[in-house]
């Protein structure tokens, strides 16, 4: 009976470690919390100006190289052994919409997951994009909030897989109008009410 209790306690401890590790891993990666779900419980982001307070730079550019996927350790307690796939791409900046970066810089844009198993959600070579980003400590860039920070350009219109209320209404805008909205929103950024 004592062995069964020890086994159950161990299983519960491991399960809690995994759940807490996965949640903490998202925060460690430098991503903002999912603000859409927080809106449902009374908080959340209410405007584009608040939304953009989570980002550091906004650029337009062209994907110049797809780099190989690698596995990254989340940096959590070694007992959790939590790792995730990261797929980088090089993007040459053609226009700085907001933030401290230069035209013609080439940045490394990181995406969660593996391009070989989910081709549709990853940027591709020669694709024009607008990226809303945060910089990592090693000089690379993540979207400020998963798909919310990745906008693809086709036929002078923007598209995104964003489900964010503040951004969805901008899908299919012409590129110039979208860039102006982002630029003005970034200039007038405010801290979200919490």
HELIX and SHEET records of a PDB file:
HELIX    1   1 UNK A    2  UNK A   28  1                                  27    
HELIX    2   2 UNK A   35  UNK A   39  1                                   5    
HELIX    3   3 UNK A   48  UNK A   51  1                                   4    
HELIX    4   4 UNK A   52  UNK A   54  5                                   3    
HELIX    5   5 UNK A  119  UNK A  121  5                                   3    
HELIX    6   6 UNK A  146  UNK A  149  5                                   4    
HELIX    7   7 UNK A  165  UNK A  168  1                                   4    
HELIX    8   8 UNK A  175  UNK A  187  1                                  13    
SHEET    1   A 7 UNK A 157  UNK A 159  0                                        
SHEET    2   A 7 UNK A 150  UNK A 154 -1                                        
SHEET    3   A 7 UNK A 128  UNK A 135 -1                                        
SHEET    4   A 7 UNK A  57  UNK A  73 -1                                        
SHEET    5   A 7 UNK A  83  UNK A  98 -1                                        
SHEET    6   A 7 UNK A 106  UNK A 112 -1                                        
SHEET    7   A 7 UNK A 141  UNK A 143  1                                        
END                                                                             
